[in-house]
Amino acid sequence: MTEEHIRELESVGFVWDLQELAWRDQLRQLRDYKELSGDCNVPHKSSAYKKLGTWVSTQRNQYRLFHQEGKPSSMIAEHIRELDGIEFIWDARS
């Protein structure tokens, strides 16, 4: 693919990384939830926020694998910083 083709695709909003796009969408939803509720503790069994609650639980699990256990994880440092920036609670049991 040429640089020109890349620029053309990007000029019309082409998304290269769908996983990152989905992660960012969930982060946006979490920010909205926090604005309404005052915290990031989305109940993962809530019918109203089932998908978001599952995503929050996944972030905590991936963080535990990455940060505490040193195991393979989908968590990256940039996502940790962004979640820390909205006062995300990594251990819901605390």
C-alpha positions in Angstrom: 0.0 0.0 0.0 1.4 3.4 -0.9 1.6 6.3 1.5 -0.9 8.2 -0.7 -3.4 5.4 -0.3 -2.9 5.4 3.4 -3.4 9.2 3.6 -6.6 8.9 1.5 -8.0 6.2 3.7 -7.2 8.1 6.8 -8.7 11.3 5.4 -12.1 9.5 5.2 -11.8 8.2 8.8 -10.6 4.7 8.0 -10.0 2.7 11.2 -6.8 0.6 11.3 -7.2 -1.0 14.7 -10.8 -2.1 15.5 -9.8 -3.5 18.9 -8.5 -0.1 20.0 -11.6 1.6 18.6 -13.8 -0.8 20.6 -11.7 -0.2 23.7 -12.0 3.6 23.3 -15.8 3.3 22.9 -16.0 1.3 26.2 -13.8 3.9 27.9 -16.1 6.7 26.7 -19.1 4.8 28.1 -17.3 4.3 31.4 -16.6 8.1 31.5 -20.3 8.7 30.9 -21.2 6.2 33.6 -18.9 7.9 36.1 -20.4 11.3 35.3 -23.9 9.9 36.2 -22.9 7.7 39.2 -19.8 9.3 40.6 -17.6 6.3 40.3 -16.3 3.6 37.9 -17.7 0.6 39.8 -20.1 -0.7 37.1 -21.9 -3.8 38.5 -21.0 -6.6 36.0 -24.4 -8.2 36.6 -26.5 -5.1 36.0 -28.9 -5.6 33.1 -28.7 -1.9 32.3 -24.9 -1.9 32.0 -24.2 -5.6 31.3 -21.7 -5.0 28.5 -19.9 -2.2 30.3 -19.8 -4.1 33.5 -18.3 -7.1 31.8 -15.7 -4.8 30.1 -14.8 -3.3 33.5 -14.4 -6.7 35.0 -12.2 -7.7 32.0 -10.0 -4.6 32.5 -9.4 -5.6 36.2 -8.6 -9.2 35.2 -6.2 -8.1 32.5 -4.5 -5.6 34.8 -4.0 -8.3 37.4 -2.4 -10.6 34.8 -0.2 -7.8 33.4 0.7 -5.8 36.5 0.6 -8.2 39.4 1.3 -11.6 37.9 3.5 -10.7 34.9 1.5 -13.0 32.7 0.4 -12.4 29.1 -2.4 -9.8 28.9 -4.2 -7.5 26.5 -3.6 -4.6 29.0 -1.1 -2.0 27.9 0.5 0.8 29.9 -1.4 3.5 28.0 -4.7 2.0 28.9 -3.6 1.8 32.6 -2.7 5.5 32.5 -6.1 6.4 31.0 -8.1 4.4 33.5 -6.0 5.7 36.4 -6.8 9.2 35.0 -10.5 8.7 35.7 -9.9 7.1 39.1 -10.6 3.6 38.0 -10.6 1.2 41.0 -8.4 -1.8 40.0 -9.5 -4.0 42.9 -13.3 -3.9 43.4 -12.9 -5.9 46.6 -10.9 -3.1 48.3 
